[in-house]
Amino acid sequence: MNKILFVGQTPPPFGGQAIMQQVTLEGKYKKIRFVHVRMNFSKEMDEVGKFRLRKVFHLIYIICQIIFMRICHSPKVLYFPPAGPNRIPMYRDIVILCCTRWLFEKTIFHFHAGGISELYRQLNPFTQLLFRFAYFKPDLAIQLSDLNPPDGSFLQAKKSVIIPYGIKDNYPEYNNENGIISKPPTILFVGVIRESKGVLVLLDACRQIKESGLLFRLQLMGHFESVEFQDCVETFIKLHDLNDMVQFMGVCVEEKKWEVYQSADLFCFPTFFESETFGVVIIEAMQFMLPVISTYWRGIPSVVQEGTTGILVPVKNSEALAVAIEQFLQDSELRKKMGDAGRVLFLKKFTLEDYYHNIEISILSIIQ
């Protein structure tokens, strides 16, 4: 059995990247076994990417844990998820990797976040030197889509592969085809409630739809990025009299989460988040037969088939988003047609079994 030291954040908090690292870690593999060092830099989503003094002490702890696990369990391969285009997590990565990467025979970078390569040219020469020492020439780079920033290529990875996410199929357990269709139709958003996830764009689209006279309900599932942004959102809702149409669900997990998906009619994810690579919430929606409206952003067009499983709109364009939403609100048959197609695509490309298989064969390809 080939041991791999897996260094990464797992929930909580319940962000898509942390969830998928937990999924990866829990896989039933035949020839590899992960040994885990858990990153726990952020306890809540509003701490992600921000400096906290306690994170410095946790950084030292992580480095010590990696060294301890390398000595005690003898894994020869380091699995590490690089940060996105955010300087503070990048500095964290540089410190960890410079202190520990040399202990391992092989290094795997799994780009759950995308865009670390975009920071390089903004750095001073000394930091660029440290960046190269920490990040350059991994043995394997795993990316989620060929539409994401070419981080693996930029870092001169010896081998790069594309492995889309796969998740457990929860639909059969929560399917309720005989349930009452919601009136009015429910639009669902799932993710961190922050500006770059397109939340204000979505609310402005809802303002336009309300003015057109169409009935709907918007549910937002997730944690606010900050109190300041929560105030901004609540002010917008009050100003445009959307209180009766918008419902905040908070963070939902397990049964509650899947029940919310099951009761929705349409999934909307107008993201332009700088670290976005895939949008695992999109395939969660597809498994529940929800048609998807999202954006032409990073790897999302490799997940949503425009005109077949959903509609893609330009980023930050609330007018185009409103038109797309209205199209689905007015046509229940279109919702069903694209929702059914999304379920078929999910079963074809995004199952958990395929994901685990692709992860294992890719890792074995560099160690056997």
C-alpha positions as CSV (number, residue, x, y, z in Angstrom):
1,M,0.0,0.0,0.0
2,N,1.4,3.4,-1.1
3,K,1.1,6.0,1.7
4,I,0.4,9.6,0.7
5,L,0.6,12.5,3.2
6,F,-2.5,14.5,2.6
7,V,-2.2,18.1,3.9
8,G,-5.5,20.0,3.6
9,Q,-8.5,21.7,5.1
10,T,-11.6,19.7,5.8
11,P,-15.0,21.0,7.2
12,P,-15.8,23.0,9.1
13,P,-16.1,25.6,7.6
14,F,-18.3,24.1,4.9
15,G,-16.8,25.6,1.7
16,G,-16.8,23.7,-1.5
17,Q,-13.0,23.2,-1.5
18,A,-12.9,21.9,2.1
19,I,-15.9,19.5,1.4
20,M,-14.1,18.1,-1.7
21,Q,-10.9,17.6,0.2
22,Q,-12.9,15.6,2.7
23,V,-14.5,13.6,-0.1
24,T,-11.0,12.9,-1.6
25,L,-9.6,11.8,1.8
26,E,-12.5,9.4,2.5
27,G,-12.1,7.5,-0.8
28,K,-11.9,3.7,-0.8
29,Y,-8.7,3.2,-2.7
30,K,-7.1,-0.2,-3.7
31,K,-3.4,0.7,-3.8
32,I,-3.0,4.1,-2.0
33,R,-3.7,5.2,1.5
34,F,-3.9,8.8,2.7
35,V,-2.4,9.9,6.0
36,H,-4.0,13.2,7.0
37,V,-2.6,16.4,8.5
38,R,-5.6,18.7,8.8
39,M,-5.3,22.4,8.1
40,N,-7.5,24.4,10.3
41,F,-6.6,28.0,9.6
42,S,-10.1,29.3,9.3
43,K,-12.9,28.2,11.7
44,E,-15.6,30.3,9.9
45,M,-15.9,31.3,6.2
46,D,-15.4,35.0,7.1
47,E,-11.9,34.2,8.3
48,V,-10.8,32.6,5.0
49,G,-7.9,34.5,3.4
50,K,-7.5,36.9,6.3
51,F,-4.6,37.3,8.7
52,R,-5.2,36.1,12.3
53,L,-2.4,35.8,14.9
54,R,-3.5,32.4,15.9
55,K,-3.0,31.3,12.3
56,V,0.8,31.9,12.8
57,F,0.8,29.4,15.7
58,H,-1.2,26.9,13.7
59,L,1.2,27.3,10.8
60,I,4.1,26.2,13.1
61,Y,1.9,23.3,14.3
62,I,1.2,22.1,10.8
63,I,4.9,22.1,9.9
64,C,5.7,20.1,13.0
65,Q,2.8,17.7,12.2
66,I,4.1,17.1,8.7
67,I,7.6,16.3,9.9
68,F,6.2,14.0,12.6
69,M,4.0,12.1,10.2
70,R,6.8,11.8,7.7
71,I,9.0,10.2,10.3
72,C,6.4,8.0,12.0
73,H,4.4,6.8,9.0
74,S,7.0,7.1,6.2
75,P,4.8,8.4,3.4
76,K,7.0,9.2,0.4
77,V,4.5,11.4,-1.4
78,L,3.1,14.8,-0.4
79,Y,-0.4,15.7,-1.5
80,F,-1.0,19.5,-1.2
81,P,-3.8,21.8,-2.4
82,P,-2.2,25.2,-3.3
83,A,-4.0,28.4,-2.5
84,G,-5.8,30.6,-5.0
85,P,-4.8,34.1,-6.1
86,N,-4.7,35.5,-2.5
87,R,-1.4,36.6,-1.0
88,I,-1.9,35.6,2.6
89,P,-2.7,31.9,1.8
90,M,0.1,32.0,-0.7
91,Y,2.6,33.1,2.0
92,R,1.3,30.3,4.2
93,D,1.9,27.8,1.4
94,I,5.4,29.1,0.8
95,V,6.4,28.7,4.4
96,I,4.9,25.2,4.7
97,L,6.3,23.9,1.4
98,C,9.8,25.4,1.8
99,C,10.0,23.8,5.3
100,T,8.7,20.4,4.4
101,R,8.5,19.6,0.6
102,W,12.2,18.5,0.5
103,L,11.4,15.6,2.9
104,F,9.3,13.8,0.2
105,E,10.3,12.0,-2.9
106,K,7.2,13.1,-4.9
107,T,4.8,16.1,-4.7
108,I,1.2,16.3,-5.9
109,F,-0.6,19.6,-6.2
110,H,-4.4,19.4,-6.5
111,F,-5.8,22.7,-7.6
112,H,-9.1,22.9,-5.8
113,A,-8.6,26.7,-6.0
114,G,-7.3,28.2,-9.2
115,G,-5.1,31.1,-10.1
116,I,-2.0,30.9,-7.9
117,S,0.1,31.4,-11.0
118,E,-1.5,34.8,-11.6
119,L,0.3,36.2,-8.5
120,Y,3.8,35.4,-9.5
121,R,4.5,38.5,-11.7
122,Q,3.2,40.7,-8.9
123,L,5.8,39.6,-6.5
124,N,9.2,41.1,-5.7
125,P,12.4,39.2,-6.9
126,F,13.0,37.6,-3.4
127,T,9.5,36.4,-3.0
128,Q,9.5,35.1,-6.6
129,L,12.6,33.0,-5.6
130,L,10.8,31.6,-2.6
131,F,7.7,31.0,-4.8
132,R,9.8,29.0,-7.2
133,F,11.4,26.9,-4.5
134,A,8.0,26.1,-2.9
135,Y,5.8,25.6,-6.0
136,F,7.8,24.8,-9.1
137,K,8.2,21.3,-10.7
138,P,5.6,19.2,-8.8
139,D,5.5,15.6,-10.0
140,L,1.8,15.8,-10.6
141,A,-0.7,18.6,-11.0
142,I,-4.4,17.8,-10.8
143,Q,-6.8,20.4,-12.2
144,L,-10.5,20.3,-12.4
145,S,-11.0,21.7,-15.9
146,D,-8.9,22.8,-18.9
147,L,-10.7,26.1,-18.8
148,N,-9.1,27.1,-15.4
149,P,-5.9,29.0,-15.2
150,P,-3.0,26.8,-16.4
151,D,-1.4,26.6,-12.9
152,G,0.2,23.2,-13.5
153,S,1.8,24.3,-16.7
154,F,3.0,27.5,-15.3
155,L,4.6,25.7,-12.3
156,Q,6.3,23.3,-14.7
157,A,4.6,20.2,-13.4
158,K,6.2,17.0,-14.7
159,K,2.7,15.6,-15.4
160,S,-0.7,17.4,-15.5
161,V,-4.1,15.7,-15.5
162,I,-7.7,17.0,-15.7
163,I,-10.0,15.3,-13.1
164,P,-13.5,16.8,-12.7
165,Y,-15.1,16.5,-9.3
166,G,-17.4,13.6,-8.5
167,I,-19.8,13.4,-5.6
168,K,-22.1,10.8,-3.9
169,D,-25.5,10.5,-5.5
170,N,-28.0,11.6,-2.8
171,Y,-31.0,12.0,-5.1
172,P,-32.5,8.5,-4.8
173,E,-32.7,8.9,-1.0
174,Y,-34.4,12.3,-1.1
175,N,-36.4,12.0,-4.3
176,N,-40.0,13.0,-3.8
177,E,-41.5,13.0,-7.3
178,N,-45.0,12.9,-5.8
179,G,-44.4,16.0,-3.8
180,I,-46.3,19.3,-4.3
181,I,-44.6,21.5,-6.8
182,S,-43.7,24.8,-5.1
183,K,-45.8,27.8,-5.9
184,P,-44.3,30.2,-6.7
185,P,-41.1,28.6,-8.2
186,T,-38.1,28.6,-5.9
187,I,-34.7,29.8,-7.1
188,L,-31.8,28.4,-5.1
189,F,-28.3,29.8,-4.5
190,V,-25.7,27.8,-2.5
191,G,-22.3,29.1,-1.5
192,V,-20.5,31.7,0.6
193,I,-22.7,34.8,0.5
194,R,-20.1,37.3,-0.9
195,E,-20.1,39.8,-3.7
196,S,-17.8,37.8,-6.0
197,K,-20.2,34.8,-5.9
198,G,-22.6,37.1,-7.7
199,V,-25.0,37.6,-4.9
200,L,-25.7,41.3,-5.6
201,V,-26.0,40.6,-9.3
202,L,-28.6,37.9,-8.4
203,L,-30.5,40.3,-6.1
204,D,-30.5,43.0,-8.8
205,A,-31.9,40.4,-11.3
206,C,-34.6,39.5,-8.8
207,R,-35.5,43.2,-8.5
208,Q,-36.0,43.4,-12.3
209,I,-38.1,40.2,-12.3
210,K,-40.2,41.5,-9.5
211,E,-40.9,44.7,-11.5
212,S,-42.0,42.5,-14.4
213,G,-44.7,41.0,-12.2
214,L,-43.4,37.4,-12.1
215,L,-43.8,35.5,-8.9
216,F,-40.8,33.6,-7.4
217,R,-39.0,32.9,-4.2
218,L,-35.2,33.1,-3.7
219,Q,-33.4,30.9,-1.2
220,L,-29.8,31.6,-0.3
221,M,-28.0,28.8,1.5
222,G,-24.6,29.7,3.0
223,H,-22.7,31.9,5.4
224,F,-22.1,35.6,4.9
225,E,-18.5,36.5,4.1
226,S,-18.7,39.4,6.6
227,V,-21.1,41.5,8.7
228,E,-20.4,44.4,6.4
229,F,-21.6,42.5,3.3
230,Q,-24.6,41.2,5.2
231,D,-25.6,44.8,6.0
232,C,-25.1,45.7,2.3
233,V,-27.4,42.8,1.2
234,E,-30.1,43.5,3.7
235,T,-30.1,47.2,2.8
236,F,-30.6,46.3,-0.9
237,I,-33.4,43.9,-0.1
238,K,-35.2,46.5,2.1
239,L,-34.7,49.3,-0.4
240,H,-36.3,47.3,-3.2
241,D,-39.0,45.6,-1.1
242,L,-37.7,42.0,-1.7
243,N,-38.2,40.9,1.9
244,D,-41.1,38.6,1.2
245,M,-39.3,37.0,-1.7
246,V,-35.8,36.3,-0.2
247,Q,-35.1,33.7,2.4
248,F,-31.7,33.1,4.1
249,M,-31.2,29.5,4.9
250,G,-27.9,29.7,6.7
251,V,-25.4,26.8,6.5
252,C,-27.3,23.6,5.9
253,V,-25.6,20.1,6.0
254,E,-26.6,16.5,5.6
255,E,-30.3,15.9,5.4
256,K,-31.4,19.5,5.6
257,K,-29.1,20.5,2.7
258,W,-30.4,17.8,0.4
259,E,-34.0,18.6,1.3
260,V,-33.5,22.2,0.3
261,Y,-32.1,21.1,-3.1
262,Q,-35.1,18.7,-3.5
263,S,-37.6,21.4,-2.9
264,A,-36.1,23.9,-5.3
265,D,-37.1,24.5,-9.0
266,L,-34.0,26.3,-10.4
267,F,-30.4,26.7,-9.4
268,C,-28.6,30.0,-9.9
269,F,-24.9,30.5,-9.3
270,P,-23.7,33.8,-11.0
271,T,-20.1,33.6,-9.7
272,F,-17.0,35.5,-10.7
273,F,-15.1,34.4,-7.5
274,E,-11.3,34.8,-8.1
275,S,-10.5,31.2,-6.9
276,E,-13.5,29.5,-8.6
277,T,-12.5,26.4,-10.5
278,F,-15.5,24.2,-10.9
279,G,-18.5,24.9,-8.6
280,V,-19.2,21.7,-6.8
281,V,-22.6,23.1,-5.9
282,I,-23.5,22.9,-9.6
283,I,-23.2,19.2,-9.8
284,E,-25.1,18.9,-6.5
285,A,-27.9,20.8,-8.2
286,M,-27.7,18.6,-11.3
287,Q,-28.1,15.4,-9.4
288,F,-31.4,16.8,-8.1
289,M,-32.6,17.5,-11.6
290,L,-32.3,21.3,-11.2
291,P,-31.7,23.4,-14.4
292,V,-28.7,25.6,-13.8
293,I,-28.0,29.3,-14.5
294,S,-24.4,30.2,-14.1
295,T,-21.6,32.3,-15.7
296,Y,-18.9,32.0,-18.4
297,W,-16.3,31.8,-15.7
298,R,-13.3,29.6,-15.3
299,G,-14.2,25.9,-15.4
300,I,-18.0,26.3,-15.1
301,P,-18.7,25.9,-18.9
302,S,-17.1,22.5,-18.7
303,V,-19.7,21.5,-16.1
304,V,-22.9,23.3,-17.5
305,Q,-23.8,22.4,-21.1
306,E,-25.2,25.7,-22.4
307,G,-28.7,25.2,-23.8
308,T,-28.8,21.5,-22.7
309,T,-28.5,21.4,-18.9
310,G,-28.7,25.2,-18.2
311,I,-28.0,28.7,-19.4
312,L,-24.7,30.6,-19.0
313,V,-24.6,34.4,-18.8
314,P,-21.7,36.9,-18.8
315,V,-20.3,37.8,-15.3
316,K,-21.7,40.8,-13.5
317,N,-24.6,41.2,-16.0
318,S,-27.8,41.3,-14.0
319,E,-29.9,42.1,-17.1
320,A,-28.8,38.9,-18.8
321,L,-29.3,36.9,-15.6
322,A,-32.8,38.3,-15.2
323,V,-33.7,37.3,-18.7
324,A,-32.4,33.7,-18.2
325,I,-34.3,33.4,-14.9
326,E,-37.5,34.7,-16.4
327,Q,-37.2,32.1,-19.2
328,F,-37.2,29.3,-16.6
329,L,-39.9,30.8,-14.4
330,Q,-42.3,31.1,-17.4
331,D,-41.6,27.6,-18.7
332,S,-41.9,24.6,-16.4
333,E,-41.4,22.2,-19.3
334,L,-38.0,23.8,-20.1
335,R,-37.1,23.5,-16.4
336,K,-37.9,19.8,-16.5
337,K,-36.2,19.2,-19.8
338,M,-32.9,20.8,-18.7
339,G,-33.1,19.4,-15.2
340,D,-33.5,15.8,-16.6
341,A,-30.5,16.4,-18.9
342,G,-28.4,17.6,-16.0
343,R,-29.2,14.4,-14.1
344,V,-28.1,12.3,-17.1
345,L,-24.8,14.4,-17.4
346,F,-24.2,14.0,-13.7
347,L,-24.4,10.2,-13.9
348,K,-22.2,10.1,-16.9
349,K,-19.4,12.4,-15.8
350,F,-19.5,13.4,-12.1
351,T,-20.0,10.3,-10.1
352,L,-18.0,9.6,-6.9
353,E,-16.8,6.2,-8.3
354,D,-15.2,7.8,-11.4
355,Y,-13.6,10.5,-9.3
356,Y,-11.9,8.0,-6.9
357,H,-10.8,5.9,-9.8
358,N,-9.2,8.8,-11.7
359,I,-7.5,10.1,-8.5
360,E,-6.0,6.7,-7.8
361,I,-4.7,6.0,-11.3
362,S,-3.2,9.5,-11.6
363,I,-1.3,9.1,-8.3
364,L,-0.1,5.6,-9.1
365,S,1.2,6.9,-12.5
366,I,3.9,8.8,-10.7
367,I,4.9,6.4,-8.0
368,Q,4.9,3.0,-9.7
